[in-house]
Amino acid sequence: MKVSKNELMASLKKAFEGLGFQPGDYHDAADMVVWLETHGFDGFDRLQAALAYLNTTAPNHAVLVQEDEHNAVLDGEDSSILLCGSEAIDLLVAQVMQGSVAGLQLNNCYNRTFILQRLVKAAQRNIAFIAYWRQEDYCVKVSVAAGAKLPEYKTFAMTEMLESQSLTVFAGTDLDVIAEQFAAQLVMGPLLETYTEAEMTACYLDSLEQGIEIDEALWQMLEDLVSRILVESTESSRAGAGD
Amino acid sequence: MDSALHSNQHSTGQQVGSDTQVLPLRPASQVMQLERLGSFHQSRLSFMRTLVRRMVSENWQITSPVFDLDEQGYGTVVYQVEAKYGTFSYVLFSHYLDPDNRNDRVIANQWDLTMALCEGTVDAEQLAFLRNNVPKQEAGRVDSRVLVLSRANRSARTFDYVVDELTEGRQPCIDVIAEVGYLYRTTAAYGSGKLGMADWEKVRTKHRDFARPFAAEMFTCFMLRHFSMQQADYLAAQRAPQTATVLHKEIKRYIGIGNSTGLGMAPFLINHPLLINQWIEMRETALARVVAASEVGVDEATLARLEAATQRVIQHLSEIVTADERQNNSNASVREELQLIHQWLQEQGAVLASNHYVWADLIQYAEQSCRIETQEVLNTLLIELYPELVDGLEELMDVEESMQVMPEMPVAQLQQIIEEKYDWALAIDFSQYESMGAFWYRSQEKMEPRLGQTNIDMGMEKEMPLAIGRRVRECYDLLCAYNQAHPQQNVAHFIVQSPTYSGIVSRIQTMAQSQYGEIRENLVHSDVLPIHLLRCKLSFFGVSKFDPRSRLWVRNTMFQGAPLISDFGKPFVDDWQFPIKPVLTSP
């Protein structure tokens, strides 16, 4: 079946609310899922993976472990980026705004691809980002220029050991500067794949024109989560609607 | 109905006018009081007014390639719409409905009419798909070719009466029409991607004809109005081909579309504060421009137009029939106070021509002498006087709705912002039972928003987050304690410590850059009047004749007095607001 972006956003917000997310969190999480799906990053598959975890535990956020003027380390405590991605990027942005460059490591977190949407949104404040993480047996590197609406997304073969569930992000006002200062130290293997801006744009425009294809089972799963925030209707409650 | 916008501006600023005519907008502390918002009336910037101006001036061509009704008026109609930039199809299904099943509530599942506004033309395959889904409304699914889905019920008081009169070759009594105002009532108009429809972003970027908030939804209601009268004429002709007559044009213009609006609309105003800010800021900008235009007085013709408009509103209010005592009393009081304003204008007439900022004086007089509703009627009338200063603002009724945390902000600054911008929230004593005596929740019945009583009704633990004032208070208390312990820290660190407050923090920081947007009322107080929320939004739609049925829902009339399709492309004076009974002059 096909759904619209607005309809999907509304359903996801309520579904996350049903999982116990608070207003800021469920809005951000819905934004992340919709952005990934409409830009061709398999948002629904990643959502299903996240739901398997989120459905079994109360929402928890990352904890600040260590911090100096330009660096911060957060422990995600096995949480999802859907929950701890916003606070991590906010912390990084604050450091950049007070200095010029900053780095952040977020350990013990899952569903890291969702960070793409947070990076693009934060880039609208004229901040550039480079993020990388290990995904199974390859490495993902994401670059977002200051003010850019879309990221550069590349995968590389692994040549150095990265923590399997960590995410590293560098930020500054100029992409070239942070690439030279931080990311150049990364030792990547051969380039495996580039997902181009043109592909992302085409995917987005198609979803806008035709709607977004969603598996009916996943849609039903979301509906079931939404039902958690609904209140049983009674004669008395109908009076609260104007009867 | 959701909206998204494309301007990055949250505010056009607090000053308007040219270098020589700069006046401040009214403060949010005055404008954003719930009772005042609930006293707003339609203006030139209301979406129906804007739509009608566009359709008439651009001479939209509307034909009906399919008009397949049986002798009872049931069947299928497809109108083809050639607007300035595109072609659209308005598909309508007319069904038999047992009067016992006629229900205006969201929870209804059958209606007399169901409709869909689609992009392009509709072929047989799509028509079959629509026929299978549109009558089901929320229980069906449509696709991204559909812009709006709607439904309507007949008025038990007027429809059969009007058809009977036409069948007998007579025009219906205008007093009967006046008492109701319409032949059909619409009970919902869904857009913005609901039920698989086209996203607002698609409508905004692809279909310029409807690229303003709620333009497609308003058009759907306008076409319903057209059909309602065409169907009445059709049925009369079917019953008595030799003797039946058709509705007089002046009566047609006086027939609108009824609307029932309940609590479903209320959360929209809380959940779209940036959009509400934009609408209200444009209305306030219009008012400020009008006041600025009176810097060196006003001419006699303008004064005469205001006097005539005032008399028209007095007549309009006297013709409203409502069983609601509070509304009746209000209408009577407003009429009396408008007479006072009329007298003031006559007494001051000789000197007004040269008075410095005469409209500022008049507004001040009204604020000192009249109730809030009269003040807002007057503001609406003043805005009407200067279309050349106002109408351009209709292009600025949309805004990008994105909230963002500013994590680098010092905590002390955020604390100060709350004290300055949310003083109204901090002034509420939430330790009082009444201050948290109500809660909003979604029912299992079609997710209908409902208002419950704390500790009496079930569902408090599933409360919708509409108590902005209370959430701000909680955040403020936490923030003060955090600032004491960590006086040099920024918002990012506050959120790391209290992550569940990121939502209200982003709202506070974002809305602090806007003048309006936050409704300054405790919406979970025992005595809250949600009907004010509904009226505020409906005024921006452009409805008239508010008829409250309780404190939770209101009937009203859309497009009453508006031009007909046959008026498109002809000379047009845009003065159909505050409709009054027509005087029939010719057949």
Interface residues (C-beta under 8 A of the other chain):
Chain A: M1 K2 V3 S4 K5 N6 E7 A10 Q22 P23 G24 D25 H27 D28 H61 A62 V63 L64 L74 C84 S86 E87 D90 L91 V93 A94 Q95 M97 Q98 K121 R125 L208 E209 Q210 G211 V226 S227 R228 I229 L230 V231 E232 S233 T234 S236 S237 R238 G240 A241 G242 D243
Chain B: D2 R105 V106 R141 D143 S144 S192 G193 K194 L195 G196 M197 A198 D199 W200 E201 K202 T205 K206 G262 L263 M403 Q404 V405 P407 E408 Y441 R442 S443 Q444 E445 M447 E448 P449 R450 L451 G452 Q453 D457 M458 G459 K462 P465 N490 V491 A492 H493 I495 V496 P499 T500 Y501 S502 G503 I504 V505 S506 R549 S550 L552 W553
